[in-house]
């Protein structure tokens, strides 16, 4: 397995404890902050001339695909573009037209097609990445923020946040073949490794829903915390971790029993978690606390699983591990920085300065920061992405 593949693989969410368990869950934990750090400036900054959304890296790392929202001189939304960046030269080689306000795109397993949803009208633009051409525009409605492809590459699920349905796209025909009714405001989902199930957060129902993908219907609705966002499976696929954005907690759901095993109290505004390769450690950024909670996922229910709370910048909104797994990179939207945390010590070893308002960090041939405020992609040295940046 290559370092790039490992980096990509680690990227890219029971009732509440009572009595003694509640006391333990809210007990104080050590807080760690940076003592010394080395500021790191980008080696290059690539202007995308609009507001970038989450980017997708080609399987071989040769291209970085960045959906970009464009705005007219009058301040109105206009059709966006997909900026295609050559990672060898750090230049934009082409701009492919897509819908208004493009959001999180889904790439097929071969890296040959990209499905880009529009949060404005619900259209999904299907792109042939080998030719840079638009194959199809598929109406779904519902103003989706995500499109997610199943592991086999045969179906794309598009949650419609205003229609409370998932539009199912057949990738062979590029047509919507079914619409799955969901809870209120279907937010985001993750497929099981074998693709037999999808786990969806219904944000305004405060629930995790389980979809049987063969039957294409919801088979279970599991109450979690307040305003759940993108769920994440642990590496073994035995548990789904659901960050409850307004509940300041993470619900842990068994994929075998479909029951909540425990609810972990963290900071304010938790974001989707990141796991180490074995799944024994988990890190959760807390957007409104400006911290990261490090969690022992093997801890018994009678013990507070939060090992330490690490102070970072303002509004941490995304996190990823480098290829070696020794450094956690946390994007701080409000500070315009990325904190590089040594996973062994919990201390900040480096702070990366971006153009403005970083939303996402992508590891590949280099380390890329998708900068919403700077309307740019900041490029940092390759050593930070792969070889181990924790000293």
Buried (B, 14 or more C-beta within 10 A) or exposed (E): EEBBEBBBEBBBBBEBBEEEBEEBBEEEBEEBEBEEBEEBEBEBBBEBEBBBBBBBBBBEBBBBBBBBBBBEEEEEBBBBBBBBBEBEEBEBEEBBEBBBBBBBBBBBEEBBBBBBBBBBBBBBBBBBBEEEEBBBBBEBBBBBBBBBBBEEBBBBBBBBBEBBBBBBBBBEEBEBEEBBEBBEBBBBBBBBEEBEBBBBBBBBBBBBBBBBBEEBEBEBBBEBBEBBBBBBBBBEEEBBBBBBBBBBBBBBBBBEEBEBEBBBBBBBBBBBBBBBEEBBBBBBBBBBBBBBBBBBBEBEBEEBBBBBBBBBBEBBBBBBBBBBBBBBBBBBBBBBBBBBBBBEEBBBBBBBBBBBBBBBBBBBBBBBBBBBBBBBBBBBBBEBBBEBBBE
